[in-house]
Amino acid sequence: MNEDIQAVLARYPPHAISQFISVRQLIFLLANENELSPVEETLKWGEPSYKVKSGSAIRIDWKAKDPNFIKVYFHCQTILLETFKELYPKDFMYEGNRAIAIPLTSMIEHTPLRHCLTLALQYHTLKHQPLLGA
């Protein structure tokens, strides 16, 4: 994890760091399992951002104004959130066409987040298929 990401995490409470790390590890695991290009980890708009060549950027952040959630952001000009809402209407809290809000108390392995992240990581190869080929 690079120093910029570590600096962002330094302002998170411990339970938010734990959830952040779970989501981050899942992104790297999925990229590896699906034999996607290396994950680029950077800061975009002050938030940790993850991207592979064939995918759309995924950002993760915790904000003090909404302290019980970690947010997973997706590019608003994609059909990712629209697809997630269609596939998983009751599994997440959604913020418009930008984010999934994940409670810090939830176990991400018990949510369909794995599928959503996989779709985002493969977005450019799936974007012309109905429901992203799901």
Chimera marker file (.cmm) of the C-alpha trace (Angstrom):
<marker_set name="trace">
<marker id="1" x="0.000" y="0.000" z="0.000" r="1" g="1" b="0" radius="0.5"/>
<marker id="2" x="1.511" y="3.335" z="-0.985" r="1" g="1" b="0" radius="0.5"/>
<marker id="3" x="2.141" y="6.217" z="1.410" r="1" g="1" b="0" radius="0.5"/>
<marker id="4" x="-0.701" y="8.358" z="0.037" r="1" g="1" b="0" radius="0.5"/>
<marker id="5" x="-3.220" y="5.611" z="0.798" r="1" g="1" b="0" radius="0.5"/>
<marker id="6" x="-1.698" y="5.065" z="4.231" r="1" g="1" b="0" radius="0.5"/>
<marker id="7" x="-2.097" y="8.790" z="4.960" r="1" g="1" b="0" radius="0.5"/>
<marker id="8" x="-5.806" y="8.588" z="4.095" r="1" g="1" b="0" radius="0.5"/>
<marker id="9" x="-6.257" y="5.552" z="6.339" r="1" g="1" b="0" radius="0.5"/>
<marker id="10" x="-4.556" y="7.366" z="9.221" r="1" g="1" b="0" radius="0.5"/>
<marker id="11" x="-7.671" y="9.538" z="9.587" r="1" g="1" b="0" radius="0.5"/>
<marker id="12" x="-10.071" y="6.561" z="9.682" r="1" g="1" b="0" radius="0.5"/>
<marker id="13" x="-11.269" y="4.940" z="12.912" r="1" g="1" b="0" radius="0.5"/>
<marker id="14" x="-10.095" y="1.311" z="13.382" r="1" g="1" b="0" radius="0.5"/>
<marker id="15" x="-13.398" y="-0.315" z="12.331" r="1" g="1" b="0" radius="0.5"/>
<marker id="16" x="-13.412" y="1.702" z="9.082" r="1" g="1" b="0" radius="0.5"/>
<marker id="17" x="-9.814" y="0.689" z="8.370" r="1" g="1" b="0" radius="0.5"/>
<marker id="18" x="-10.760" y="-2.945" z="8.773" r="1" g="1" b="0" radius="0.5"/>
<marker id="19" x="-13.678" y="-2.681" z="6.334" r="1" g="1" b="0" radius="0.5"/>
<marker id="20" x="-11.557" y="-0.667" z="3.883" r="1" g="1" b="0" radius="0.5"/>
<marker id="21" x="-8.841" y="-3.325" z="3.937" r="1" g="1" b="0" radius="0.5"/>
<marker id="22" x="-11.436" y="-6.062" z="3.341" r="1" g="1" b="0" radius="0.5"/>
<marker id="23" x="-12.742" y="-4.292" z="0.222" r="1" g="1" b="0" radius="0.5"/>
<marker id="24" x="-9.211" y="-3.485" z="-0.993" r="1" g="1" b="0" radius="0.5"/>
<marker id="25" x="-8.067" y="-7.085" z="-0.577" r="1" g="1" b="0" radius="0.5"/>
<marker id="26" x="-11.135" y="-8.304" z="-2.439" r="1" g="1" b="0" radius="0.5"/>
<marker id="27" x="-10.309" y="-6.037" z="-5.402" r="1" g="1" b="0" radius="0.5"/>
<marker id="28" x="-6.765" y="-7.415" z="-5.615" r="1" g="1" b="0" radius="0.5"/>
<marker id="29" x="-8.008" y="-11.002" z="-5.199" r="1" g="1" b="0" radius="0.5"/>
<marker id="30" x="-10.595" y="-10.629" z="-7.967" r="1" g="1" b="0" radius="0.5"/>
<marker id="31" x="-8.101" y="-9.018" z="-10.335" r="1" g="1" b="0" radius="0.5"/>
<marker id="32" x="-5.757" y="-11.949" z="-9.743" r="1" g="1" b="0" radius="0.5"/>
<marker id="33" x="-8.478" y="-14.631" z="-10.027" r="1" g="1" b="0" radius="0.5"/>
<marker id="34" x="-9.705" y="-13.150" z="-13.309" r="1" g="1" b="0" radius="0.5"/>
<marker id="35" x="-6.176" y="-12.711" z="-14.676" r="1" g="1" b="0" radius="0.5"/>
<marker id="36" x="-6.619" y="-8.986" z="-15.163" r="1" g="1" b="0" radius="0.5"/>
<marker id="37" x="-3.752" y="-6.555" z="-15.522" r="1" g="1" b="0" radius="0.5"/>
<marker id="38" x="-2.061" y="-5.380" z="-12.343" r="1" g="1" b="0" radius="0.5"/>
<marker id="39" x="-4.206" y="-3.196" z="-10.126" r="1" g="1" b="0" radius="0.5"/>
<marker id="40" x="-3.214" y="0.462" z="-10.202" r="1" g="1" b="0" radius="0.5"/>
<marker id="41" x="-3.620" y="1.963" z="-6.715" r="1" g="1" b="0" radius="0.5"/>
<marker id="42" x="-3.691" y="5.768" z="-6.596" r="1" g="1" b="0" radius="0.5"/>
<marker id="43" x="-5.519" y="8.680" z="-5.026" r="1" g="1" b="0" radius="0.5"/>
<marker id="44" x="-8.321" y="10.284" z="-7.055" r="1" g="1" b="0" radius="0.5"/>
<marker id="45" x="-10.093" y="13.252" z="-5.529" r="1" g="1" b="0" radius="0.5"/>
<marker id="46" x="-8.370" y="12.425" z="-2.245" r="1" g="1" b="0" radius="0.5"/>
<marker id="47" x="-9.848" y="8.909" z="-2.163" r="1" g="1" b="0" radius="0.5"/>
<marker id="48" x="-8.088" y="5.573" z="-2.715" r="1" g="1" b="0" radius="0.5"/>
<marker id="49" x="-8.737" y="4.433" z="-6.277" r="1" g="1" b="0" radius="0.5"/>
<marker id="50" x="-8.253" y="1.028" z="-7.907" r="1" g="1" b="0" radius="0.5"/>
<marker id="51" x="-8.215" y="0.273" z="-11.616" r="1" g="1" b="0" radius="0.5"/>
<marker id="52" x="-7.155" y="-2.372" z="-14.090" r="1" g="1" b="0" radius="0.5"/>
<marker id="53" x="-6.764" y="-1.865" z="-17.814" r="1" g="1" b="0" radius="0.5"/>
<marker id="54" x="-10.064" y="-3.537" z="-18.767" r="1" g="1" b="0" radius="0.5"/>
<marker id="55" x="-12.067" y="-1.978" z="-15.964" r="1" g="1" b="0" radius="0.5"/>
<marker id="56" x="-13.638" y="1.136" z="-14.577" r="1" g="1" b="0" radius="0.5"/>
<marker id="57" x="-12.106" y="2.861" z="-11.561" r="1" g="1" b="0" radius="0.5"/>
<marker id="58" x="-13.330" y="1.830" z="-8.125" r="1" g="1" b="0" radius="0.5"/>
<marker id="59" x="-12.836" y="4.250" z="-5.243" r="1" g="1" b="0" radius="0.5"/>
<marker id="60" x="-13.226" y="3.451" z="-1.560" r="1" g="1" b="0" radius="0.5"/>
<marker id="61" x="-13.652" y="5.982" z="1.237" r="1" g="1" b="0" radius="0.5"/>
<marker id="62" x="-14.975" y="6.546" z="4.735" r="1" g="1" b="0" radius="0.5"/>
<marker id="63" x="-16.297" y="9.970" z="5.704" r="1" g="1" b="0" radius="0.5"/>
<marker id="64" x="-16.841" y="11.360" z="9.198" r="1" g="1" b="0" radius="0.5"/>
<marker id="65" x="-20.205" y="12.845" z="8.127" r="1" g="1" b="0" radius="0.5"/>
<marker id="66" x="-21.509" y="9.294" z="7.522" r="1" g="1" b="0" radius="0.5"/>
<marker id="67" x="-19.422" y="7.378" z="10.094" r="1" g="1" b="0" radius="0.5"/>
<marker id="68" x="-21.210" y="4.020" z="10.034" r="1" g="1" b="0" radius="0.5"/>
<marker id="69" x="-20.484" y="3.249" z="6.391" r="1" g="1" b="0" radius="0.5"/>
<marker id="70" x="-17.650" y="2.759" z="4.001" r="1" g="1" b="0" radius="0.5"/>
<marker id="71" x="-18.512" y="3.830" z="0.471" r="1" g="1" b="0" radius="0.5"/>
<marker id="72" x="-17.484" y="2.089" z="-2.732" r="1" g="1" b="0" radius="0.5"/>
<marker id="73" x="-17.693" y="4.580" z="-5.596" r="1" g="1" b="0" radius="0.5"/>
<marker id="74" x="-18.044" y="3.797" z="-9.292" r="1" g="1" b="0" radius="0.5"/>
<marker id="75" x="-17.798" y="6.084" z="-12.314" r="1" g="1" b="0" radius="0.5"/>
<marker id="76" x="-21.167" y="7.846" z="-12.606" r="1" g="1" b="0" radius="0.5"/>
<marker id="77" x="-21.192" y="7.742" z="-16.421" r="1" g="1" b="0" radius="0.5"/>
<marker id="78" x="-21.165" y="3.959" z="-16.528" r="1" g="1" b="0" radius="0.5"/>
<marker id="79" x="-24.111" y="1.606" z="-16.153" r="1" g="1" b="0" radius="0.5"/>
<marker id="80" x="-22.510" y="-0.127" z="-13.177" r="1" g="1" b="0" radius="0.5"/>
<marker id="81" x="-24.806" y="1.182" z="-10.420" r="1" g="1" b="0" radius="0.5"/>
<marker id="82" x="-27.864" y="0.839" z="-12.642" r="1" g="1" b="0" radius="0.5"/>
<marker id="83" x="-26.917" y="-2.812" z="-13.177" r="1" g="1" b="0" radius="0.5"/>
<marker id="84" x="-26.205" y="-3.425" z="-9.478" r="1" g="1" b="0" radius="0.5"/>
<marker id="85" x="-29.586" y="-1.960" z="-8.543" r="1" g="1" b="0" radius="0.5"/>
<marker id="86" x="-31.288" y="-4.267" z="-11.038" r="1" g="1" b="0" radius="0.5"/>
<marker id="87" x="-29.415" y="-7.362" z="-9.864" r="1" g="1" b="0" radius="0.5"/>
<marker id="88" x="-29.303" y="-6.592" z="-6.147" r="1" g="1" b="0" radius="0.5"/>
<marker id="89" x="-32.112" y="-4.148" z="-5.308" r="1" g="1" b="0" radius="0.5"/>
<marker id="90" x="-32.229" y="-4.945" z="-1.585" r="1" g="1" b="0" radius="0.5"/>
<marker id="91" x="-28.662" y="-6.054" z="-0.895" r="1" g="1" b="0" radius="0.5"/>
<marker id="92" x="-27.091" y="-2.596" z="-0.649" r="1" g="1" b="0" radius="0.5"/>
<marker id="93" x="-27.863" y="0.996" z="0.159" r="1" g="1" b="0" radius="0.5"/>
<marker id="94" x="-27.165" y="2.987" z="-2.991" r="1" g="1" b="0" radius="0.5"/>
<marker id="95" x="-26.196" y="6.626" z="-3.384" r="1" g="1" b="0" radius="0.5"/>
<marker id="96" x="-27.592" y="7.695" z="-6.739" r="1" g="1" b="0" radius="0.5"/>
<marker id="97" x="-25.502" y="6.456" z="-9.643" r="1" g="1" b="0" radius="0.5"/>
<marker id="98" x="-22.206" y="6.786" z="-7.763" r="1" g="1" b="0" radius="0.5"/>
<marker id="99" x="-21.837" y="4.553" z="-4.721" r="1" g="1" b="0" radius="0.5"/>
<marker id="100" x="-22.705" y="1.526" z="-2.666" r="1" g="1" b="0" radius="0.5"/>
<marker id="101" x="-22.811" y="2.233" z="1.084" r="1" g="1" b="0" radius="0.5"/>
<marker id="102" x="-21.597" y="-0.719" z="3.119" r="1" g="1" b="0" radius="0.5"/>
<marker id="103" x="-22.242" y="-0.711" z="6.878" r="1" g="1" b="0" radius="0.5"/>
<marker id="104" x="-19.046" y="-1.074" z="8.878" r="1" g="1" b="0" radius="0.5"/>
<marker id="105" x="-20.723" y="-3.900" z="10.779" r="1" g="1" b="0" radius="0.5"/>
<marker id="106" x="-21.486" y="-5.999" z="7.692" r="1" g="1" b="0" radius="0.5"/>
<marker id="107" x="-19.402" y="-8.936" z="6.569" r="1" g="1" b="0" radius="0.5"/>
<marker id="108" x="-18.622" y="-8.153" z="2.940" r="1" g="1" b="0" radius="0.5"/>
<marker id="109" x="-18.239" y="-11.835" z="2.107" r="1" g="1" b="0" radius="0.5"/>
<marker id="110" x="-21.969" y="-12.195" z="2.854" r="1" g="1" b="0" radius="0.5"/>
<marker id="111" x="-22.913" y="-9.578" z="0.262" r="1" g="1" b="0" radius="0.5"/>
<marker id="112" x="-22.834" y="-9.684" z="-3.554" r="1" g="1" b="0" radius="0.5"/>
<marker id="113" x="-20.018" y="-7.106" z="-3.493" r="1" g="1" b="0" radius="0.5"/>
<marker id="114" x="-17.671" y="-9.679" z="-5.018" r="1" g="1" b="0" radius="0.5"/>
<marker id="115" x="-19.844" y="-9.844" z="-8.147" r="1" g="1" b="0" radius="0.5"/>
<marker id="116" x="-20.213" y="-6.065" z="-8.356" r="1" g="1" b="0" radius="0.5"/>
<marker id="117" x="-16.461" y="-5.503" z="-8.100" r="1" g="1" b="0" radius="0.5"/>
<marker id="118" x="-15.818" y="-8.169" z="-10.741" r="1" g="1" b="0" radius="0.5"/>
<marker id="119" x="-18.197" y="-6.407" z="-13.129" r="1" g="1" b="0" radius="0.5"/>
<marker id="120" x="-16.432" y="-3.092" z="-12.500" r="1" g="1" b="0" radius="0.5"/>
<marker id="121" x="-12.992" y="-4.639" z="-13.031" r="1" g="1" b="0" radius="0.5"/>
<marker id="122" x="-14.142" y="-6.056" z="-16.381" r="1" g="1" b="0" radius="0.5"/>
<marker id="123" x="-16.409" y="-3.157" z="-17.358" r="1" g="1" b="0" radius="0.5"/>
<marker id="124" x="-14.863" y="-2.256" z="-20.712" r="1" g="1" b="0" radius="0.5"/>
<marker id="125" x="-15.201" y="-5.820" z="-21.998" r="1" g="1" b="0" radius="0.5"/>
<marker id="126" x="-18.770" y="-6.183" z="-20.677" r="1" g="1" b="0" radius="0.5"/>
<marker id="127" x="-20.371" y="-2.770" z="-21.188" r="1" g="1" b="0" radius="0.5"/>
<marker id="128" x="-22.178" y="-3.680" z="-24.414" r="1" g="1" b="0" radius="0.5"/>
<marker id="129" x="-23.898" y="-6.748" z="-22.946" r="1" g="1" b="0" radius="0.5"/>
<marker id="130" x="-27.331" y="-6.557" z="-21.283" r="1" g="1" b="0" radius="0.5"/>
<marker id="131" x="-26.853" y="-6.329" z="-17.499" r="1" g="1" b="0" radius="0.5"/>
<marker id="132" x="-23.106" y="-6.499" z="-18.182" r="1" g="1" b="0" radius="0.5"/>
<marker id="133" x="-23.476" y="-10.178" z="-19.040" r="1" g="1" b="0" radius="0.5"/>
<marker id="134" x="-24.618" y="-11.047" z="-15.514" r="1" g="1" b="0" radius="0.5"/>
<link id1="1" id2="2" r="1" g="1" b="0" radius="0.2"/>
<link id1="2" id2="3" r="1" g="1" b="0" radius="0.2"/>
<link id1="3" id2="4" r="1" g="1" b="0" radius="0.2"/>
<link id1="4" id2="5" r="1" g="1" b="0" radius="0.2"/>
<link id1="5" id2="6" r="1" g="1" b="0" radius="0.2"/>
<link id1="6" id2="7" r="1" g="1" b="0" radius="0.2"/>
<link id1="7" id2="8" r="1" g="1" b="0" radius="0.2"/>
<link id1="8" id2="9" r="1" g="1" b="0" radius="0.2"/>
<link id1="9" id2="10" r="1" g="1" b="0" radius="0.2"/>
<link id1="10" id2="11" r="1" g="1" b="0" radius="0.2"/>
<link id1="11" id2="12" r="1" g="1" b="0" radius="0.2"/>
<link id1="12" id2="13" r="1" g="1" b="0" radius="0.2"/>
<link id1="13" id2="14" r="1" g="1" b="0" radius="0.2"/>
<link id1="14" id2="15" r="1" g="1" b="0" radius="0.2"/>
<link id1="15" id2="16" r="1" g="1" b="0" radius="0.2"/>
<link id1="16" id2="17" r="1" g="1" b="0" radius="0.2"/>
<link id1="17" id2="18" r="1" g="1" b="0" radius="0.2"/>
<link id1="18" id2="19" r="1" g="1" b="0" radius="0.2"/>
<link id1="19" id2="20" r="1" g="1" b="0" radius="0.2"/>
<link id1="20" id2="21" r="1" g="1" b="0" radius="0.2"/>
<link id1="21" id2="22" r="1" g="1" b="0" radius="0.2"/>
<link id1="22" id2="23" r="1" g="1" b="0" radius="0.2"/>
<link id1="23" id2="24" r="1" g="1" b="0" radius="0.2"/>
<link id1="24" id2="25" r="1" g="1" b="0" radius="0.2"/>
<link id1="25" id2="26" r="1" g="1" b="0" radius="0.2"/>
<link id1="26" id2="27" r="1" g="1" b="0" radius="0.2"/>
<link id1="27" id2="28" r="1" g="1" b="0" radius="0.2"/>
<link id1="28" id2="29" r="1" g="1" b="0" radius="0.2"/>
<link id1="29" id2="30" r="1" g="1" b="0" radius="0.2"/>
<link id1="30" id2="31" r="1" g="1" b="0" radius="0.2"/>
<link id1="31" id2="32" r="1" g="1" b="0" radius="0.2"/>
<link id1="32" id2="33" r="1" g="1" b="0" radius="0.2"/>
<link id1="33" id2="34" r="1" g="1" b="0" radius="0.2"/>
<link id1="34" id2="35" r="1" g="1" b="0" radius="0.2"/>
<link id1="35" id2="36" r="1" g="1" b="0" radius="0.2"/>
<link id1="36" id2="37" r="1" g="1" b="0" radius="0.2"/>
<link id1="37" id2="38" r="1" g="1" b="0" radius="0.2"/>
<link id1="38" id2="39" r="1" g="1" b="0" radius="0.2"/>
<link id1="39" id2="40" r="1" g="1" b="0" radius="0.2"/>
<link id1="40" id2="41" r="1" g="1" b="0" radius="0.2"/>
<link id1="41" id2="42" r="1" g="1" b="0" radius="0.2"/>
<link id1="42" id2="43" r="1" g="1" b="0" radius="0.2"/>
<link id1="43" id2="44" r="1" g="1" b="0" radius="0.2"/>
<link id1="44" id2="45" r="1" g="1" b="0" radius="0.2"/>
<link id1="45" id2="46" r="1" g="1" b="0" radius="0.2"/>
<link id1="46" id2="47" r="1" g="1" b="0" radius="0.2"/>
<link id1="47" id2="48" r="1" g="1" b="0" radius="0.2"/>
<link id1="48" id2="49" r="1" g="1" b="0" radius="0.2"/>
<link id1="49" id2="50" r="1" g="1" b="0" radius="0.2"/>
<link id1="50" id2="51" r="1" g="1" b="0" radius="0.2"/>
<link id1="51" id2="52" r="1" g="1" b="0" radius="0.2"/>
<link id1="52" id2="53" r="1" g="1" b="0" radius="0.2"/>
<link id1="53" id2="54" r="1" g="1" b="0" radius="0.2"/>
<link id1="54" id2="55" r="1" g="1" b="0" radius="0.2"/>
<link id1="55" id2="56" r="1" g="1" b="0" radius="0.2"/>
<link id1="56" id2="57" r="1" g="1" b="0" radius="0.2"/>
<link id1="57" id2="58" r="1" g="1" b="0" radius="0.2"/>
<link id1="58" id2="59" r="1" g="1" b="0" radius="0.2"/>
<link id1="59" id2="60" r="1" g="1" b="0" radius="0.2"/>
<link id1="60" id2="61" r="1" g="1" b="0" radius="0.2"/>
<link id1="61" id2="62" r="1" g="1" b="0" radius="0.2"/>
<link id1="62" id2="63" r="1" g="1" b="0" radius="0.2"/>
<link id1="63" id2="64" r="1" g="1" b="0" radius="0.2"/>
<link id1="64" id2="65" r="1" g="1" b="0" radius="0.2"/>
<link id1="65" id2="66" r="1" g="1" b="0" radius="0.2"/>
<link id1="66" id2="67" r="1" g="1" b="0" radius="0.2"/>
<link id1="67" id2="68" r="1" g="1" b="0" radius="0.2"/>
<link id1="68" id2="69" r="1" g="1" b="0" radius="0.2"/>
<link id1="69" id2="70" r="1" g="1" b="0" radius="0.2"/>
<link id1="70" id2="71" r="1" g="1" b="0" radius="0.2"/>
<link id1="71" id2="72" r="1" g="1" b="0" radius="0.2"/>
<link id1="72" id2="73" r="1" g="1" b="0" radius="0.2"/>
<link id1="73" id2="74" r="1" g="1" b="0" radius="0.2"/>
<link id1="74" id2="75" r="1" g="1" b="0" radius="0.2"/>
<link id1="75" id2="76" r="1" g="1" b="0" radius="0.2"/>
<link id1="76" id2="77" r="1" g="1" b="0" radius="0.2"/>
<link id1="77" id2="78" r="1" g="1" b="0" radius="0.2"/>
<link id1="78" id2="79" r="1" g="1" b="0" radius="0.2"/>
<link id1="79" id2="80" r="1" g="1" b="0" radius="0.2"/>
<link id1="80" id2="81" r="1" g="1" b="0" radius="0.2"/>
<link id1="81" id2="82" r="1" g="1" b="0" radius="0.2"/>
<link id1="82" id2="83" r="1" g="1" b="0" radius="0.2"/>
<link id1="83" id2="84" r="1" g="1" b="0" radius="0.2"/>
<link id1="84" id2="85" r="1" g="1" b="0" radius="0.2"/>
<link id1="85" id2="86" r="1" g="1" b="0" radius="0.2"/>
<link id1="86" id2="87" r="1" g="1" b="0" radius="0.2"/>
<link id1="87" id2="88" r="1" g="1" b="0" radius="0.2"/>
<link id1="88" id2="89" r="1" g="1" b="0" radius="0.2"/>
<link id1="89" id2="90" r="1" g="1" b="0" radius="0.2"/>
<link id1="90" id2="91" r="1" g="1" b="0" radius="0.2"/>
<link id1="91" id2="92" r="1" g="1" b="0" radius="0.2"/>
<link id1="92" id2="93" r="1" g="1" b="0" radius="0.2"/>
<link id1="93" id2="94" r="1" g="1" b="0" radius="0.2"/>
<link id1="94" id2="95" r="1" g="1" b="0" radius="0.2"/>
<link id1="95" id2="96" r="1" g="1" b="0" radius="0.2"/>
<link id1="96" id2="97" r="1" g="1" b="0" radius="0.2"/>
<link id1="97" id2="98" r="1" g="1" b="0" radius="0.2"/>
<link id1="98" id2="99" r="1" g="1" b="0" radius="0.2"/>
<link id1="99" id2="100" r="1" g="1" b="0" radius="0.2"/>
<link id1="100" id2="101" r="1" g="1" b="0" radius="0.2"/>
<link id1="101" id2="102" r="1" g="1" b="0" radius="0.2"/>
<link id1="102" id2="103" r="1" g="1" b="0" radius="0.2"/>
<link id1="103" id2="104" r="1" g="1" b="0" radius="0.2"/>
<link id1="104" id2="105" r="1" g="1" b="0" radius="0.2"/>
<link id1="105" id2="106" r="1" g="1" b="0" radius="0.2"/>
<link id1="106" id2="107" r="1" g="1" b="0" radius="0.2"/>
<link id1="107" id2="108" r="1" g="1" b="0" radius="0.2"/>
<link id1="108" id2="109" r="1" g="1" b="0" radius="0.2"/>
<link id1="109" id2="110" r="1" g="1" b="0" radius="0.2"/>
<link id1="110" id2="111" r="1" g="1" b="0" radius="0.2"/>
<link id1="111" id2="112" r="1" g="1" b="0" radius="0.2"/>
<link id1="112" id2="113" r="1" g="1" b="0" radius="0.2"/>
<link id1="113" id2="114" r="1" g="1" b="0" radius="0.2"/>
<link id1="114" id2="115" r="1" g="1" b="0" radius="0.2"/>
<link id1="115" id2="116" r="1" g="1" b="0" radius="0.2"/>
<link id1="116" id2="117" r="1" g="1" b="0" radius="0.2"/>
<link id1="117" id2="118" r="1" g="1" b="0" radius="0.2"/>
<link id1="118" id2="119" r="1" g="1" b="0" radius="0.2"/>
<link id1="119" id2="120" r="1" g="1" b="0" radius="0.2"/>
<link id1="120" id2="121" r="1" g="1" b="0" radius="0.2"/>
<link id1="121" id2="122" r="1" g="1" b="0" radius="0.2"/>
<link id1="122" id2="123" r="1" g="1" b="0" radius="0.2"/>
<link id1="123" id2="124" r="1" g="1" b="0" radius="0.2"/>
<link id1="124" id2="125" r="1" g="1" b="0" radius="0.2"/>
<link id1="125" id2="126" r="1" g="1" b="0" radius="0.2"/>
<link id1="126" id2="127" r="1" g="1" b="0" radius="0.2"/>
<link id1="127" id2="128" r="1" g="1" b="0" radius="0.2"/>
<link id1="128" id2="129" r="1" g="1" b="0" radius="0.2"/>
<link id1="129" id2="130" r="1" g="1" b="0" radius="0.2"/>
<link id1="130" id2="131" r="1" g="1" b="0" radius="0.2"/>
<link id1="131" id2="132" r="1" g="1" b="0" radius="0.2"/>
<link id1="132" id2="133" r="1" g="1" b="0" radius="0.2"/>
<link id1="133" id2="134" r="1" g="1" b="0" radius="0.2"/>
</marker_set>
